[in-house]
């Protein structure tokens, strides 16, 4: 998706989706196909809130994902999505609440993805023991959120 934010309000900038779905879908499809090729299954966690601008991004993202799934069987079969209002969970119970609720919201998916576990053989060479079968892709608005969400999803 292609979007921008601007306007005169520093704490609530106006969000504008700058290209229609027909124009951005090819890039969206390429992006997801690339992720699937590299990582296997994929589950999107939409951390955007319900405020006006973020809600518009969520609706557009969901429309892109539905259209991509209709156009591409790989995406239809291997990409899921969970909406998780980060702001609401953090406001109510702080960061520990976010960790708890996010783990509950995607726990089953996380278990299905497994983990990458590598041992070392007698010669000191890495030996795969378990392979990870998928990854999470987070959607957020804010520069520090991606690293924060990686920490939240670690066990």
PyMOL commands that set and color helices and strands:
alter all, ss='L'
color gray80, all
select helices_A, chain A and resi 21-39+52-71+73-78+86-113+145-153
alter helices_A, ss='H'
color red, helices_A
select strands_A, chain A and resi 3-6+14-17+41-46+79-83+117-120+126-130+134-139
alter strands_A, ss='S'
color yellow, strands_A
deselect
rebuild
show_as cartoon
